[in-house]
Amino acid sequence: MPVLSFFWGHHCHRGPVIGMSYGLIIWDLPLIRRSMRNELASILICVIFGVVLGLCTKWTHMAHSWPTNEMISRGTRTTFLAGIPIAFFS
């Protein structure tokens, strides 16, 4: 099974989490390890893409107008508390 096999499905971000949960319930250590490896690989890919895109936009006008008004509005206590149940159930 390839390391990035969970990325090919429609809900690729759910595969490792479900795999770890199911592996813990049935105590399948290879499934837990494989799911953990895939989750760490996806996190590493996200960080690499973020760094590359950040470096690509460093010299543009986008880098000088941070934080935007939308970022500021999403960082309030009210929006944070409203997002907790959404994050919990998803």
C-alpha positions as CSV (number, residue, x, y, z in Angstrom):
1,M,0.0,0.0,0.0
2,P,1.6,3.3,-1.0
3,V,2.2,6.0,1.6
4,L,-0.1,8.4,-0.2
5,S,-2.9,6.0,-0.9
6,F,-5.4,7.9,1.3
7,F,-4.9,11.0,-0.9
8,W,-6.5,9.4,-3.9
9,G,-10.0,9.1,-2.4
10,H,-12.7,11.7,-2.2
11,H,-12.3,12.2,1.6
12,C,-8.6,11.8,1.8
13,H,-8.2,13.6,5.1
14,R,-10.6,11.3,6.9
15,G,-8.8,8.0,6.0
16,P,-5.9,8.2,8.6
17,V,-8.2,9.4,11.4
18,I,-10.7,6.7,10.8
19,G,-7.9,4.2,10.4
20,M,-6.3,5.1,13.7
21,S,-9.7,5.1,15.5
22,Y,-10.6,1.7,14.1
23,G,-7.1,0.3,14.7
24,L,-7.4,1.4,18.3
25,I,-10.8,-0.2,18.7
26,I,-9.7,-3.6,17.3
27,W,-6.1,-3.2,18.5
28,D,-4.6,-3.6,15.1
29,L,-1.1,-2.2,15.5
30,P,-0.1,-2.3,11.8
31,L,-3.2,-0.4,10.9
32,I,-2.5,2.2,13.6
33,R,1.1,2.6,12.3
34,R,0.1,2.9,8.7
35,S,-2.6,5.4,9.5
36,M,-0.2,7.4,11.6
37,R,2.4,7.4,8.8
38,N,-0.2,8.6,6.3
39,E,-1.4,11.4,8.7
40,L,2.2,12.5,9.3
41,A,2.9,12.4,5.5
42,S,-0.2,14.6,4.8
43,I,0.9,17.1,7.5
44,L,4.4,17.2,6.0
45,I,3.0,17.8,2.5
46,C,0.8,20.6,3.9
47,V,3.7,22.3,5.6
48,I,6.0,22.0,2.5
49,F,3.3,23.5,0.3
50,G,2.7,26.3,2.8
51,V,6.4,27.1,2.9
52,V,6.8,27.0,-0.8
53,L,3.7,29.2,-1.4
54,G,4.8,31.6,1.3
55,L,8.3,31.9,-0.3
56,C,6.7,32.5,-3.7
57,T,4.5,35.3,-2.5
58,K,7.1,36.9,-0.2
59,W,8.0,39.5,-2.9
60,T,4.5,40.4,-3.9
61,H,2.1,43.0,-2.6
62,M,0.2,40.2,-0.8
63,A,2.9,39.9,1.8
64,H,2.7,43.5,2.8
65,S,-1.1,43.7,3.6
66,W,-1.2,41.3,6.5
67,P,-3.4,40.7,8.4
68,T,-6.3,41.5,6.2
69,N,-9.6,42.7,7.7
70,E,-11.1,39.2,7.0
71,M,-8.3,37.6,9.1
72,I,-8.9,40.0,11.9
73,S,-12.6,39.4,11.9
74,R,-12.1,35.6,12.0
75,G,-9.8,35.9,15.0
76,T,-12.3,37.2,17.5
77,R,-13.5,35.3,20.5
78,T,-17.0,35.1,19.2
79,T,-16.0,33.4,15.9
80,F,-13.6,31.1,17.8
81,L,-16.4,29.9,20.1
82,A,-18.8,29.5,17.2
83,G,-16.3,27.3,15.4
84,I,-15.8,24.9,18.2
85,P,-19.0,22.8,17.6
86,I,-18.3,22.9,13.8
87,A,-14.8,21.5,14.4
88,F,-16.0,19.0,16.9
89,F,-18.7,17.4,14.7
90,S,-16.6,17.5,11.5
